[in-house]
Amino acid sequence: MEFTQKQNLKVVSALLFLTVITQALYTLFTQWQVRYPVCVSGG
Amino acid sequence: MASEVPRLCLWGLEGVVFVVLAAIAGSALVQAKQYALGFSAIFTSAILNLVQVGVGLTQFGPLREAAQGVEAIAPAAGSVVAFSFFIYNAAKILLGISALVFGTAISQSGSKELGRLTVFVGFVAIATNTIVMMFGRIEAIPSGATGVIATLLLAVCLLKLQSED
């Protein structure tokens, strides 16, 4: 299996978008955890 | 433990994304007739990010638990966290370099505003992450946020570039 350079660019940009989304979700989660520690810990 | 699940899921997902990103960016680097520096920076950042996520996933939890039981371990646990952030900031500098390369390319090929913005944010990401790497974490310097914005703009530039080719 070989990707063309055009396909490489598409996949790399999609993966970079995915890393941005996961980091945004992680930040939201940690903020939420700080604000509502009881809800997150299940207590 | 419930609070650990989303964190583990997100870091686990990120780990897989960085593995695939390293493979595809490496493929792009080998095939590249131009922008080799940009692809090289993305490839290397993926490897560094993988190391950083791996340290977070496998070492933060046990070290935190150990530090709660034995106070003397706390500095060692702190040093592992600091190492992880050091690698994280190095990866953000690389993404900033890539944003400079592809931002410049885009600004010369049509989308001047997007290109200039990407170059600017890439430069800011390089500067802020360099400061944090040198002097340790500083709350007032949003090194992570600038790196993430540079990554977002870099991704947009890559999409633009492939549609223009």
N, CA and C atoms of all chains as a GROMACS GRO file, in nm:
protein
  624
    1MET      N    1   0.085  -0.120   0.000
    1MET     CA    2   0.000   0.000   0.000
    1MET      C    3   0.088   0.125   0.000
    2GLU      N    4   0.061   0.213  -0.091
    2GLU     CA    5   0.141   0.335  -0.102
    2GLU      C    6   0.048   0.455  -0.116
    3PHE      N    7   0.071   0.557  -0.037
    3PHE     CA    8  -0.010   0.679  -0.048
    3PHE      C    9   0.057   0.776  -0.145
    4THR      N   10  -0.025   0.849  -0.219
    4THR     CA   11   0.032   0.959  -0.299
    4THR      C   12   0.057   1.076  -0.203
    5GLN      N   13   0.133   1.175  -0.250
    5GLN     CA   14   0.163   1.289  -0.163
    5GLN      C   15   0.036   1.366  -0.126
    6LYS      N   16  -0.060   1.369  -0.219
    6LYS     CA   17  -0.188   1.436  -0.194
    6LYS      C   18  -0.262   1.366  -0.079
    7GLN      N   19  -0.262   1.232  -0.083
    7GLN     CA   20  -0.326   1.154   0.023
    7GLN      C   21  -0.252   1.172   0.155
    8ASN      N   22  -0.118   1.173   0.147
    8ASN     CA   23  -0.039   1.197   0.269
    8ASN      C   24  -0.081   1.328   0.336
    9LEU      N   25  -0.092   1.434   0.254
    9LEU     CA   26  -0.128   1.566   0.308
    9LEU      C   27  -0.265   1.563   0.374
   10LYS      N   28  -0.360   1.494   0.308
   10LYS     CA   29  -0.496   1.485   0.362
   10LYS      C   30  -0.495   1.415   0.498
   11VAL      N   31  -0.425   1.300   0.503
   11VAL     CA   32  -0.425   1.220   0.626
   11VAL      C   33  -0.352   1.294   0.738
   12VAL      N   34  -0.236   1.355   0.704
   12VAL     CA   35  -0.160   1.427   0.806
   12VAL      C   36  -0.245   1.541   0.862
   13SER      N   37  -0.313   1.616   0.775
   13SER     CA   38  -0.395   1.726   0.827
   13SER      C   39  -0.511   1.673   0.911
   14ALA      N   40  -0.571   1.561   0.870
   14ALA     CA   41  -0.682   1.503   0.949
   14ALA      C   42  -0.632   1.460   1.087
   15LEU      N   43  -0.512   1.400   1.091
   15LEU     CA   44  -0.456   1.355   1.219
   15LEU      C   45  -0.420   1.474   1.308
   16LEU      N   46  -0.371   1.581   1.245
   16LEU     CA   47  -0.340   1.701   1.324
   16LEU      C   48  -0.468   1.760   1.383
   17PHE      N   49  -0.577   1.760   1.303
   17PHE     CA   50  -0.707   1.806   1.356
   17PHE      C   51  -0.748   1.720   1.476
   18LEU      N   52  -0.726   1.590   1.462
   18LEU     CA   53  -0.765   1.497   1.569
   18LEU      C   54  -0.686   1.526   1.697
   19THR      N   55  -0.558   1.557   1.683
   19THR     CA   56  -0.478   1.589   1.804
   19THR      C   57  -0.529   1.717   1.870
   20VAL      N   58  -0.571   1.813   1.786
   20VAL     CA   59  -0.626   1.938   1.842
   20VAL      C   60  -0.755   1.907   1.920
   21ILE      N   61  -0.839   1.821   1.862
   21ILE     CA   62  -0.966   1.786   1.928
   21ILE      C   63  -0.940   1.713   2.061
   22THR      N   64  -0.848   1.617   2.060
   22THR     CA   65  -0.822   1.542   2.184
   22THR      C   66  -0.763   1.634   2.291
   23GLN      N   67  -0.677   1.727   2.249
   23GLN     CA   68  -0.620   1.819   2.350
   23GLN      C   69  -0.724   1.915   2.403
   24ALA      N   70  -0.817   1.957   2.316
   24ALA     CA   71  -0.926   2.044   2.362
   24ALA      C   72  -1.016   1.968   2.459
   25LEU      N   73  -1.047   1.842   2.427
   25LEU     CA   74  -1.130   1.760   2.516
   25LEU      C   75  -1.062   1.738   2.650
   26TYR      N   76  -0.930   1.714   2.645
   26TYR     CA   77  -0.855   1.693   2.769
   26TYR      C   78  -0.858   1.818   2.856
   27THR      N   79  -0.841   1.934   2.792
   27THR     CA   80  -0.845   2.060   2.867
   27THR      C   81  -0.983   2.080   2.929
   28LEU      N   82  -1.088   2.055   2.850
   28LEU     CA   83  -1.226   2.069   2.901
   28LEU      C   84  -1.247   1.975   3.019
   29PHE      N   85  -1.198   1.852   3.006
   29PHE     CA   86  -1.216   1.753   3.112
   29PHE      C   87  -1.146   1.796   3.240
   30THR      N   88  -1.022   1.845   3.228
   30THR     CA   89  -0.949   1.885   3.349
   30THR      C   90  -1.013   2.009   3.414
   31GLN      N   91  -1.064   2.101   3.330
   31GLN     CA   92  -1.133   2.218   3.384
   31GLN      C   93  -1.259   2.176   3.460
   32TRP      N   94  -1.332   2.083   3.400
   32TRP     CA   95  -1.456   2.033   3.458
   32TRP      C   96  -1.425   1.960   3.590
   33GLN      N   97  -1.313   1.885   3.589
   33GLN     CA   98  -1.272   1.811   3.708
   33GLN      C   99  -1.238   1.906   3.823
   34VAL      N  100  -1.175   2.019   3.788
   34VAL     CA  101  -1.142   2.118   3.892
   34VAL      C  102  -1.268   2.180   3.948
   35ARG      N  103  -1.367   2.208   3.861
   35ARG     CA  104  -1.490   2.273   3.905
   35ARG      C  105  -1.584   2.179   3.978
   36TYR      N  106  -1.596   2.057   3.927
   36TYR     CA  107  -1.690   1.960   3.985
   36TYR      C  108  -1.618   1.830   4.022
   37PRO      N  109  -1.528   1.836   4.120
   37PRO     CA  110  -1.450   1.715   4.153
   37PRO      C  111  -1.536   1.599   4.203
   38VAL      N  112  -1.648   1.630   4.270
   38VAL     CA  113  -1.733   1.523   4.326
   38VAL      C  114  -1.799   1.444   4.213
   39CYS      N  115  -1.849   1.518   4.111
   39CYS     CA  116  -1.918   1.451   3.998
   39CYS      C  117  -1.822   1.358   3.925
   40VAL      N  118  -1.699   1.406   3.903
   40VAL     CA  119  -1.603   1.330   3.823
   40VAL      C  120  -1.555   1.206   3.897
   41SER      N  121  -1.534   1.222   4.030
   41SER     CA  122  -1.482   1.107   4.106
   41SER      C  123  -1.590   1.005   4.137
   42GLY      N  124  -1.715   1.039   4.105
   42GLY     CA  125  -1.826   0.945   4.123
   42GLY      C  126  -1.876   0.940   4.266
   43GLY      N  127  -1.835   1.038   4.350
   43GLY     CA  128  -1.872   1.039   4.491
   43GLY      C  129  -2.010   1.096   4.516
   44MET      N  130  -1.075   0.657   4.052
   44MET     CA  131  -1.048   0.579   3.930
   44MET      C  132  -1.140   0.622   3.815
   45ALA      N  133  -1.267   0.659   3.852
   45ALA     CA  134  -1.360   0.703   3.747
   45ALA      C  135  -1.306   0.823   3.673
   46SER      N  136  -1.236   0.913   3.747
   46SER     CA  137  -1.183   1.033   3.684
   46SER      C  138  -1.066   0.999   3.592
   47GLU      N  139  -1.003   0.883   3.613
   47GLU     CA  140  -0.888   0.844   3.533
   47GLU      C  141  -0.930   0.793   3.395
   48VAL      N  142  -1.054   0.741   3.384
   48VAL     CA  143  -1.096   0.674   3.260
   48VAL      C  144  -1.092   0.767   3.139
   49PRO      N  145  -1.156   0.888   3.145
   49PRO     CA  146  -1.149   0.975   3.027
   49PRO      C  147  -1.006   1.015   2.995
   50ARG      N  148  -0.927   1.040   3.101
   50ARG     CA  149  -0.787   1.079   3.080
   50ARG      C  150  -0.711   0.967   3.008
   51LEU      N  151  -0.728   0.844   3.054
   51LEU     CA  152  -0.660   0.731   2.992
   51LEU      C  153  -0.707   0.710   2.848
   52CYS      N  154  -0.839   0.724   2.827
   52CYS     CA  155  -0.894   0.708   2.691
   52CYS      C  156  -0.836   0.813   2.597
   53LEU      N  157  -0.835   0.939   2.643
   53LEU     CA  158  -0.786   1.048   2.558
   53LEU      C  159  -0.637   1.031   2.527
   54TRP      N  160  -0.558   0.999   2.630
   54TRP     CA  161  -0.415   0.981   2.608
   54TRP      C  162  -0.388   0.857   2.522
   55GLY      N  163  -0.466   0.751   2.545
   55GLY     CA  164  -0.450   0.630   2.464
   55GLY      C  165  -0.480   0.660   2.317
   56LEU      N  166  -0.591   0.733   2.294
   56LEU     CA  167  -0.628   0.771   2.157
   56LEU      C  168  -0.518   0.858   2.094
   57GLU      N  169  -0.470   0.955   2.173
   57GLU     CA  170  -0.362   1.043   2.124
   57GLU      C  171  -0.239   0.961   2.086
   58GLY      N  172  -0.207   0.862   2.170
   58GLY     CA  173  -0.091   0.776   2.143
   58GLY      C  174  -0.102   0.709   2.008
   59VAL      N  175  -0.219   0.653   1.978
   59VAL     CA  176  -0.241   0.586   1.850
   59VAL      C  177  -0.232   0.687   1.735
   60VAL      N  178  -0.293   0.804   1.757
   60VAL     CA  179  -0.290   0.908   1.652
   60VAL      C  180  -0.144   0.947   1.622
   61PHE      N  181  -0.062   0.960   1.727
   61PHE     CA  182   0.077   1.001   1.705
   61PHE      C  183   0.157   0.890   1.632
   62VAL      N  184   0.126   0.764   1.661
   62VAL     CA  185   0.193   0.654   1.590
   62VAL      C  186   0.162   0.663   1.440
   63VAL      N  187   0.033   0.678   1.406
   63VAL     CA  188  -0.007   0.684   1.265
   63VAL      C  189   0.048   0.811   1.200
   64LEU      N  190   0.044   0.923   1.276
   64LEU     CA  191   0.095   1.050   1.224
   64LEU      C  192   0.244   1.038   1.189
   65ALA      N  193   0.320   0.971   1.276
   65ALA     CA  194   0.464   0.953   1.249
   65ALA      C  195   0.484   0.874   1.119
   66ALA      N  196   0.404   0.769   1.102
   66ALA     CA  197   0.418   0.686   0.982
   66ALA      C  198   0.384   0.766   0.856
   67ILE      N  199   0.272   0.837   0.858
   67ILE     CA  200   0.228   0.909   0.737
   67ILE      C  201   0.316   1.031   0.710
   68ALA      N  202   0.354   1.103   0.817
   68ALA     CA  203   0.441   1.220   0.797
   68ALA      C  204   0.578   1.174   0.746
   69GLY      N  205   0.624   1.057   0.792
   69GLY     CA  206   0.749   1.001   0.741
   69GLY      C  207   0.738   0.970   0.593
   70SER      N  208   0.623   0.913   0.554
   70SER     CA  209   0.598   0.882   0.414
   70SER      C  210   0.596   1.011   0.331
   71ALA      N  211   0.531   1.115   0.385
   71ALA     CA  212   0.525   1.245   0.315
   71ALA      C  213   0.664   1.305   0.302
   72LEU      N  214   0.745   1.289   0.407
   72LEU     CA  215   0.882   1.344   0.406
   72LEU      C  216   0.966   1.280   0.296
   73VAL      N  217   0.954   1.147   0.284
   73VAL     CA  218   1.034   1.075   0.184
   73VAL      C  219   0.991   1.114   0.042
   74GLN      N  220   0.860   1.136   0.023
   74GLN     CA  221   0.810   1.167  -0.110
   74GLN      C  222   0.820   1.316  -0.146
   75ALA      N  223   0.851   1.399  -0.043
   75ALA     CA  224   0.843   1.544  -0.064
   75ALA      C  225   0.948   1.596  -0.161
   76LYS      N  226   0.901   1.675  -0.259
   76LYS     CA  227   0.993   1.743  -0.349
   76LYS      C  228   1.024   1.882  -0.292
   77GLN      N  229   0.934   1.930  -0.206
   77GLN     CA  230   0.956   2.057  -0.135
   77GLN      C  231   0.893   2.048   0.005
   78TYR      N  232   0.920   2.146   0.088
   78TYR     CA  233   0.870   2.152   0.227
   78TYR      C  234   0.924   2.038   0.314
   79ALA      N  235   1.043   1.987   0.285
   79ALA     CA  236   1.099   1.876   0.364
   79ALA      C  237   1.112   1.914   0.510
   80LEU      N  238   1.151   2.039   0.537
   80LEU     CA  239   1.167   2.083   0.677
   80LEU      C  240   1.033   2.074   0.752
   81GLY      N  241   0.927   2.114   0.684
   81GLY     CA  242   0.793   2.110   0.746
   81GLY      C  243   0.751   1.968   0.779
   82PHE      N  244   0.771   1.875   0.686
   82PHE     CA  245   0.733   1.736   0.710
   82PHE      C  246   0.824   1.671   0.816
   83SER      N  247   0.952   1.706   0.811
   83SER     CA  248   1.045   1.652   0.910
   83SER      C  249   1.004   1.696   1.051
   84ALA      N  250   0.963   1.823   1.064
   84ALA     CA  251   0.920   1.875   1.195
   84ALA      C  252   0.794   1.803   1.244
   85ILE      N  253   0.699   1.776   1.152
   85ILE     CA  254   0.576   1.706   1.193
   85ILE      C  255   0.611   1.563   1.237
   86PHE      N  256   0.695   1.496   1.159
   86PHE     CA  257   0.735   1.358   1.190
   86PHE      C  258   0.801   1.352   1.329
   87THR      N  259   0.897   1.442   1.352
   87THR     CA  260   0.970   1.440   1.480
   87THR      C  261   0.878   1.477   1.596
   88SER      N  262   0.788   1.571   1.572
   88SER     CA  263   0.695   1.610   1.680
   88SER      C  264   0.605   1.492   1.719
   89ALA      N  265   0.566   1.412   1.619
   89ALA     CA  266   0.481   1.296   1.648
   89ALA      C  267   0.554   1.196   1.737
   90ILE      N  268   0.683   1.174   1.707
   90ILE     CA  269   0.763   1.081   1.789
   90ILE      C  270   0.776   1.134   1.932
   91LEU      N  271   0.808   1.264   1.944
   91LEU     CA  272   0.825   1.322   2.078
   91LEU      C  273   0.693   1.319   2.156
   92ASN      N  274   0.582   1.351   2.086
   92ASN     CA  275   0.452   1.349   2.153
   92ASN      C  276   0.416   1.208   2.200
   93LEU      N  277   0.456   1.109   2.121
   93LEU     CA  278   0.430   0.970   2.159
   93LEU      C  279   0.504   0.935   2.289
   94VAL      N  280   0.629   0.980   2.298
   94VAL     CA  281   0.708   0.957   2.420
   94VAL      C  282   0.639   1.026   2.539
   95GLN      N  283   0.596   1.150   2.516
   95GLN     CA  284   0.534   1.228   2.623
   95GLN      C  285   0.404   1.163   2.672
   96VAL      N  286   0.322   1.120   2.578
   96VAL     CA  287   0.196   1.054   2.616
   96VAL      C  288   0.224   0.921   2.686
   97GLY      N  289   0.327   0.851   2.637
   97GLY     CA  290   0.364   0.724   2.700
   97GLY      C  291   0.407   0.742   2.844
   98VAL      N  292   0.487   0.844   2.869
   98VAL     CA  293   0.530   0.873   3.006
   98VAL      C  294   0.408   0.905   3.093
   99GLY      N  295   0.318   0.986   3.039
   99GLY     CA  296   0.196   1.023   3.114
   99GLY      C  297   0.110   0.902   3.145
  100LEU      N  298   0.091   0.819   3.045
  100LEU     CA  299   0.002   0.702   3.062
  100LEU      C  300   0.059   0.599   3.158
  101THR      N  301   0.190   0.574   3.148
  101THR     CA  302   0.247   0.461   3.223
  101THR      C  303   0.311   0.500   3.355
  102GLN      N  304   0.352   0.627   3.370
  102GLN     CA  305   0.432   0.660   3.489
  102GLN      C  306   0.366   0.758   3.586
  103PHE      N  307   0.277   0.845   3.536
  103PHE     CA  308   0.217   0.944   3.626
  103PHE      C  309   0.141   0.877   3.742
  104GLY      N  310   0.054   0.781   3.708
  104GLY     CA  311  -0.030   0.716   3.808
  104GLY      C  312   0.050   0.646   3.917
  105PRO      N  313   0.137   0.550   3.880
  105PRO     CA  314   0.215   0.480   3.982
  105PRO      C  315   0.302   0.574   4.067
  106LEU      N  316   0.363   0.676   4.002
  106LEU     CA  317   0.449   0.766   4.077
  106LEU      C  318   0.368   0.852   4.175
  107ARG      N  319   0.247   0.891   4.132
  107ARG     CA  320   0.160   0.971   4.220
  107ARG      C  321   0.121   0.888   4.342
  108GLU      N  322   0.086   0.763   4.317
  108GLU     CA  323   0.049   0.673   4.428
  108GLU      C  324   0.166   0.651   4.522
  109ALA      N  325   0.284   0.629   4.463
  109ALA     CA  326   0.404   0.606   4.546
  109ALA      C  327   0.436   0.730   4.629
  110ALA      N  328   0.420   0.847   4.568
  110ALA     CA  329   0.451   0.972   4.638
  110ALA      C  330   0.356   0.997   4.754
  111GLN      N  331   0.231   0.946   4.740
  111GLN     CA  332   0.136   0.963   4.849
  111GLN      C  333   0.178   0.880   4.971
  112GLY      N  334   0.240   0.763   4.944
  112GLY     CA  335   0.282   0.675   5.053
  112GLY      C  336   0.417   0.714   5.110
  113VAL      N  337   0.508   0.752   5.022
  113VAL     CA  338   0.645   0.786   5.065
  113VAL      C  339   0.676   0.927   5.016
  114GLU      N  340   0.684   1.019   5.110
  114GLU     CA  341   0.702   1.160   5.074
  114GLU      C  342   0.832   1.185   4.998
  115ALA      N  343   0.934   1.105   5.028
  115ALA     CA  344   1.066   1.125   4.966
  115ALA      C  345   1.063   1.103   4.815
  116ILE      N  346   0.958   1.032   4.768
  116ILE     CA  347   0.950   1.004   4.623
  116ILE      C  348   0.894   1.124   4.545
  117ALA      N  349   0.829   1.216   4.617
  117ALA     CA  350   0.762   1.330   4.550
  117ALA      C  351   0.853   1.406   4.452
  118PRO      N  352   0.978   1.439   4.491
  118PRO     CA  353   1.064   1.510   4.393
  118PRO      C  354   1.089   1.429   4.266
  119ALA      N  355   1.106   1.296   4.283
  119ALA     CA  356   1.129   1.211   4.165
  119ALA      C  357   1.004   1.210   4.076
  120ALA      N  358   0.886   1.202   4.140
  120ALA     CA  359   0.760   1.206   4.063
  120ALA      C  360   0.749   1.339   3.990
  121GLY      N  361   0.786   1.446   4.058
  121GLY     CA  362   0.783   1.580   3.996
  121GLY      C  363   0.877   1.589   3.878
  122SER      N  364   0.991   1.523   3.889
  122SER     CA  365   1.090   1.530   3.780
  122SER      C  366   1.038   1.458   3.655
  123VAL      N  367   0.962   1.350   3.676
  123VAL     CA  368   0.905   1.278   3.561
  123VAL      C  369   0.800   1.365   3.491
  124VAL      N  370   0.719   1.434   3.571
  124VAL     CA  371   0.619   1.526   3.513
  124VAL      C  372   0.691   1.639   3.437
  125ALA      N  373   0.797   1.692   3.497
  125ALA     CA  374   0.873   1.801   3.432
  125ALA      C  375   0.935   1.752   3.300
  126PHE      N  376   0.987   1.629   3.301
  126PHE     CA  377   1.043   1.571   3.179
  126PHE      C  378   0.936   1.561   3.070
  127SER      N  379   0.818   1.515   3.112
  127SER     CA  380   0.708   1.500   3.018
  127SER      C  381   0.671   1.635   2.954
  128PHE      N  382   0.667   1.740   3.036
  128PHE     CA  383   0.636   1.873   2.982
  128PHE      C  384   0.748   1.924   2.892
  129PHE      N  385   0.872   1.890   2.927
  129PHE     CA  386   0.987   1.931   2.845
  129PHE      C  387   0.972   1.874   2.702
  130ILE      N  388   0.937   1.745   2.697
  130ILE     CA  389   0.919   1.679   2.567
  130ILE      C  390   0.798   1.740   2.494
  131TYR      N  391   0.690   1.767   2.570
  131TYR     CA  392   0.568   1.827   2.514
  131TYR      C  393   0.602   1.963   2.448
  132ASN      N  394   0.679   2.046   2.521
  132ASN     CA  395   0.715   2.178   2.468
  132ASN      C  396   0.807   2.166   2.346
  133ALA      N  397   0.898   2.068   2.348
  133ALA     CA  398   0.986   2.048   2.232
  133ALA      C  399   0.903   2.012   2.108
  134ALA      N  400   0.802   1.926   2.129
  134ALA     CA  401   0.714   1.889   2.017
  134ALA      C  402   0.637   2.010   1.965
  135LYS      N  403   0.595   2.098   2.057
  135LYS     CA  404   0.521   2.219   2.015
  135LYS      C  405   0.613   2.313   1.935
  136ILE      N  406   0.740   2.321   1.973
  136ILE     CA  407   0.835   2.403   1.896
  136ILE      C  408   0.845   2.349   1.753
  137LEU      N  409   0.853   2.216   1.742
  137LEU     CA  410   0.861   2.154   1.609
  137LEU      C  411   0.736   2.185   1.526
  138LEU      N  412   0.619   2.179   1.590
  138LEU     CA  413   0.495   2.211   1.517
  138LEU      C  414   0.494   2.358   1.477
  139GLY      N  415   0.553   2.443   1.562
  139GLY     CA  416   0.566   2.585   1.528
  139GLY      C  417   0.655   2.604   1.406
  140ILE      N  418   0.765   2.527   1.400
  140ILE     CA  419   0.856   2.535   1.284
  140ILE      C  420   0.781   2.492   1.157
  141SER      N  421   0.704   2.383   1.170
  141SER     CA  422   0.627   2.336   1.055
  141SER      C  423   0.523   2.440   1.012
  142ALA      N  424   0.461   2.506   1.112
  142ALA     CA  425   0.363   2.612   1.080
  142ALA      C  426   0.432   2.726   1.005
  143LEU      N  427   0.556   2.758   1.044
  143LEU     CA  428   0.631   2.863   0.972
  143LEU      C  429   0.652   2.823   0.826
  144VAL      N  430   0.693   2.696   0.804
  144VAL     CA  431   0.723   2.649   0.668
  144VAL      C  432   0.597   2.651   0.581
  145PHE      N  433   0.490   2.586   0.631
  145PHE     CA  434   0.369   2.576   0.547
  145PHE      C  435   0.291   2.708   0.543
  146GLY      N  436   0.301   2.788   0.649
  146GLY     CA  437   0.239   2.921   0.646
  146GLY      C  438   0.303   3.008   0.541
  147THR      N  439   0.436   3.002   0.533
  147THR     CA  440   0.509   3.078   0.430
  147THR      C  441   0.468   3.031   0.290
  148ALA      N  442   0.459   2.899   0.274
  148ALA     CA  443   0.420   2.843   0.143
  148ALA      C  444   0.281   2.890   0.103
  149ILE      N  445   0.189   2.887   0.199
  149ILE     CA  446   0.050   2.928   0.169
  149ILE      C  447   0.042   3.078   0.141
  150SER      N  448   0.120   3.157   0.214
  150SER     CA  449   0.114   3.302   0.193
  150SER      C  450   0.169   3.341   0.055
  151GLN      N  451   0.254   3.255   0.000
  151GLN     CA  452   0.309   3.285  -0.134
  151GLN      C  453   0.222   3.230  -0.247
  152SER      N  454   0.125   3.143  -0.210
  152SER     CA  455   0.050   3.077  -0.317
  152SER      C  456  -0.097   3.120  -0.325
  153GLY      N  457  -0.138   3.216  -0.247
  153GLY     CA  458  -0.277   3.261  -0.262
  153GLY      C  459  -0.339   3.313  -0.135
  154SER      N  460  -0.355   3.225  -0.034
  154SER     CA  461  -0.422   3.266   0.090
  154SER      C  462  -0.325   3.342   0.180
  155LYS      N  463  -0.303   3.468   0.144
  155LYS     CA  464  -0.202   3.547   0.214
  155LYS      C  465  -0.233   3.563   0.363
  156GLU      N  466  -0.362   3.592   0.393
  156GLU     CA  467  -0.399   3.617   0.534
  156GLU      C  468  -0.378   3.493   0.619
  157LEU      N  469  -0.426   3.380   0.570
  157LEU     CA  470  -0.410   3.253   0.643
  157LEU      C  471  -0.262   3.222   0.661
  158GLY      N  472  -0.184   3.240   0.556
  158GLY     CA  473  -0.041   3.212   0.562
  158GLY      C  474   0.029   3.299   0.664
  159ARG      N  475  -0.001   3.428   0.661
  159ARG     CA  476   0.064   3.522   0.754
  159ARG      C  477   0.024   3.491   0.898
  160LEU      N  478  -0.104   3.461   0.918
  160LEU     CA  479  -0.151   3.428   1.053
  160LEU      C  480  -0.081   3.301   1.104
  161THR      N  481  -0.068   3.203   1.016
  161THR     CA  482  -0.002   3.077   1.055
  161THR      C  483   0.144   3.101   1.090
  162VAL      N  484   0.212   3.182   1.009
  162VAL     CA  485   0.352   3.215   1.036
  162VAL      C  486   0.364   3.285   1.172
  163PHE      N  487   0.274   3.381   1.196
  163PHE     CA  488   0.278   3.456   1.323
  163PHE      C  489   0.256   3.363   1.442
  164VAL      N  490   0.151   3.281   1.435
  164VAL     CA  491   0.119   3.192   1.548
  164VAL      C  492   0.230   3.088   1.565
  165GLY      N  493   0.286   3.041   1.454
  165GLY     CA  494   0.398   2.947   1.461
  165GLY      C  495   0.517   3.008   1.533
  166PHE      N  496   0.544   3.134   1.501
  166PHE     CA  497   0.654   3.204   1.565
  166PHE      C  498   0.628   3.220   1.716
  167VAL      N  499   0.506   3.257   1.751
  167VAL     CA  500   0.470   3.274   1.892
  167VAL      C  501   0.482   3.140   1.966
  168ALA      N  502   0.437   3.031   1.900
  168ALA     CA  503   0.446   2.897   1.961
  168ALA      C  504   0.593   2.860   1.987
  169ILE      N  505   0.679   2.891   1.890
  169ILE     CA  506   0.822   2.861   1.907
  169ILE      C  507   0.878   2.940   2.026
  170ALA      N  508   0.846   3.071   2.029
  170ALA     CA  509   0.900   3.159   2.134
  170ALA      C  510   0.851   3.116   2.273
  171THR      N  511   0.719   3.096   2.288
  171THR     CA  512   0.665   3.066   2.421
  171THR      C  513   0.713   2.929   2.470
  172ASN      N  514   0.717   2.832   2.380
  172ASN     CA  515   0.759   2.698   2.423
  172ASN      C  516   0.909   2.692   2.451
  173THR      N  517   0.986   2.776   2.381
  173THR     CA  518   1.129   2.784   2.412
  173THR      C  519   1.151   2.840   2.552
  174ILE      N  520   1.076   2.945   2.585
  174ILE     CA  521   1.088   3.006   2.718
  174ILE      C  522   1.053   2.904   2.827
  175VAL      N  523   0.942   2.832   2.806
  175VAL     CA  524   0.896   2.734   2.906
  175VAL      C  525   0.996   2.616   2.916
  176MET      N  526   1.054   2.577   2.802
  176MET     CA  527   1.155   2.470   2.806
  176MET      C  528   1.276   2.514   2.887
  177MET      N  529   1.314   2.639   2.870
  177MET     CA  530   1.435   2.688   2.936
  177MET      C  531   1.414   2.714   3.085
  178PHE      N  532   1.297   2.770   3.120
  178PHE     CA  533   1.277   2.816   3.259
  178PHE      C  534   1.173   2.738   3.336
  179GLY      N  535   1.115   2.637   3.276
  179GLY     CA  536   1.011   2.560   3.345
  179GLY      C  537   0.874   2.621   3.324
  180ARG      N  538   0.771   2.554   3.376
  180ARG     CA  539   0.633   2.600   3.352
  180ARG      C  540   0.608   2.736   3.416
  181ILE      N  541   0.550   2.826   3.335
  181ILE     CA  542   0.514   2.959   3.384
  181ILE      C  543   0.365   2.978   3.350
  182GLU      N  544   0.283   2.999   3.455
  182GLU     CA  545   0.137   3.007   3.434
  182GLU      C  546   0.097   3.115   3.334
  183ALA      N  547   0.170   3.227   3.336
  183ALA     CA  548   0.132   3.341   3.251
  183ALA      C  549   0.161   3.318   3.103
  184ILE      N  550   0.241   3.216   3.073
  184ILE     CA  551   0.277   3.192   2.932
  184ILE      C  552   0.197   3.074   2.878
  185PRO      N  553   0.104   3.101   2.786
  185PRO     CA  554   0.017   2.993   2.734
  185PRO      C  555   0.087   2.912   2.624
  186SER      N  556   0.194   2.843   2.660
  186SER     CA  557   0.274   2.772   2.560
  186SER      C  558   0.194   2.661   2.492
  187GLY      N  559   0.118   2.586   2.572
  187GLY     CA  560   0.038   2.476   2.518
  187GLY      C  561  -0.068   2.527   2.421
  188ALA      N  562  -0.138   2.634   2.462
  188ALA     CA  563  -0.246   2.689   2.379
  188ALA      C  564  -0.192   2.741   2.246
  189THR      N  565  -0.078   2.811   2.249
  189THR     CA  566  -0.023   2.863   2.123
  189THR      C  567   0.019   2.747   2.032
  190GLY      N  568   0.071   2.640   2.094
  190GLY     CA  569   0.109   2.522   2.016
  190GLY      C  570  -0.011   2.457   1.951
  191VAL      N  571  -0.122   2.450   2.025
  191VAL     CA  572  -0.244   2.387   1.972
  191VAL      C  573  -0.301   2.472   1.858
  192ILE      N  574  -0.300   2.605   1.875
  192ILE     CA  575  -0.353   2.692   1.769
  192ILE      C  576  -0.263   2.682   1.644
  193ALA      N  577  -0.131   2.675   1.668
  193ALA     CA  578  -0.038   2.658   1.554
  193ALA      C  579  -0.067   2.527   1.481
  194THR      N  580  -0.096   2.422   1.558
  194THR     CA  581  -0.128   2.291   1.497
  194THR      C  582  -0.255   2.300   1.414
  195LEU      N  583  -0.355   2.368   1.469
  195LEU     CA  584  -0.483   2.384   1.397
  195LEU      C  585  -0.462   2.458   1.264
  196LEU      N  586  -0.388   2.569   1.269
  196LEU     CA  587  -0.363   2.646   1.147
  196LEU      C  588  -0.276   2.568   1.049
  197LEU      N  589  -0.182   2.492   1.104
  197LEU     CA  590  -0.097   2.406   1.020
  197LEU      C  591  -0.182   2.305   0.944
  198ALA      N  592  -0.277   2.244   1.014
  198ALA     CA  593  -0.366   2.146   0.950
  198ALA      C  594  -0.448   2.212   0.838
  199VAL      N  595  -0.496   2.334   0.863
  199VAL     CA  596  -0.574   2.406   0.760
  199VAL      C  597  -0.484   2.436   0.640
  200CYS      N  598  -0.359   2.479   0.666
  200CYS     CA  599  -0.265   2.509   0.558
  200CYS      C  600  -0.237   2.384   0.473
  201LEU      N  601  -0.221   2.269   0.539
  201LEU     CA  602  -0.193   2.145   0.465
  201LEU      C  603  -0.312   2.109   0.376
  202LEU      N  604  -0.432   2.127   0.430
  202LEU     CA  605  -0.553   2.099   0.349
  202LEU      C  606  -0.558   2.191   0.228
  203LYS      N  607  -0.529   2.320   0.251
  203LYS     CA  608  -0.529   2.419   0.142
  203LYS      C  609  -0.425   2.381   0.037
  204LEU      N  610  -0.309   2.341   0.086
  204LEU     CA  611  -0.197   2.308  -0.003
  204LEU      C  612  -0.232   2.190  -0.094
  205GLN      N  613  -0.294   2.087  -0.037
  205GLN     CA  614  -0.327   1.969  -0.118
  205GLN      C  615  -0.440   2.000  -0.216
  206SER      N  616  -0.529   2.095  -0.180
  206SER     CA  617  -0.637   2.129  -0.275
  206SER      C  618  -0.585   2.218  -0.388
  207GLU      N  619  -0.475   2.290  -0.360
  207GLU     CA  620  -0.419   2.378  -0.465
  207GLU      C  621  -0.331   2.302  -0.563
  208ASP      N  622  -0.272   2.188  -0.515
  208ASP     CA  623  -0.180   2.111  -0.601
  208ASP      C  624  -0.251   2.049  -0.720
   0.00000   0.00000   0.00000
